[in-house]
Amino acid sequence: MKKLLIAIALTAFLSGTAFASSCPMHVKKIDDALATSTASEEVKAQAKALRDEGQALHDSGDHANSMAKLAEAEALLGIAQ
């Protein structure tokens, strides 16, 4: 039982670390898309706001919500996830 709990804890820790490190890659994808997008200025402004919110959430350690906001921005810009 003790080994199972240790394995679960390690899995949670390692997956959280991997998840956290993907936020900056998504921010970069959004930044690149914003620079070349033909979307309306309104859509780009919405995507940038979501990107900024996602970055702030990442910086505060809330990676799950960060990824959700970044996914919304990517969807607005038509970026495949």
Backbone hydrogen bonds, N-H to C=O, Kabsch-Sander energy under -0.5 kcal/mol:
donor,donor_aa,acceptor,acceptor_aa,energy
5,L,1,M,-2.2
6,I,2,K,-2.1
7,A,3,K,-2.5
8,I,4,L,-2.5
9,A,5,L,-2.4
10,L,6,I,-2.6
11,T,7,A,-2.3
12,A,8,I,-2.5
13,F,9,A,-2.4
14,L,10,L,-2.9
15,S,11,T,-2.5
16,G,12,A,-2.0
17,T,13,F,-1.9
18,A,14,L,-2.2
19,F,15,S,-2.5
20,A,16,G,-2.2
21,S,17,T,-1.7
22,S,18,A,-0.6
22,S,19,F,-0.9
23,C,19,F,-0.6
23,C,20,A,-0.9
26,H,22,S,-1.8
27,V,23,C,-2.3
28,K,24,P,-2.1
29,K,25,M,-2.0
30,I,26,H,-2.3
31,D,27,V,-2.7
32,D,28,K,-2.7
33,A,29,K,-2.2
34,L,30,I,-2.8
35,A,31,D,-1.7
36,T,32,D,-1.0
37,S,33,A,-1.6
44,K,40,S,-2.5
45,A,41,E,-2.4
46,Q,42,E,-2.2
47,A,43,V,-2.7
48,K,44,K,-2.5
49,A,45,A,-2.2
50,L,46,Q,-2.3
51,R,47,A,-2.5
52,D,48,K,-2.8
53,E,49,A,-2.3
54,G,50,L,-2.7
55,Q,51,R,-2.5
56,A,52,D,-2.3
57,L,53,E,-2.4
58,H,54,G,-2.4
59,D,55,Q,-2.7
60,S,56,A,-1.6
61,G,58,H,-1.5
62,D,57,L,-2.4
63,H,61,G,-1.4
66,S,62,D,-1.8
67,M,63,H,-2.5
68,A,64,A,-1.6
69,K,65,N,-2.2
70,L,66,S,-2.6
71,A,67,M,-2.2
72,E,68,A,-1.8
73,A,69,K,-2.1
74,E,70,L,-2.4
75,A,71,A,-2.3
76,L,72,E,-2.1
77,L,73,A,-1.7
78,G,74,E,-0.7
78,G,75,A,-0.8
79,I,74,E,-2.9
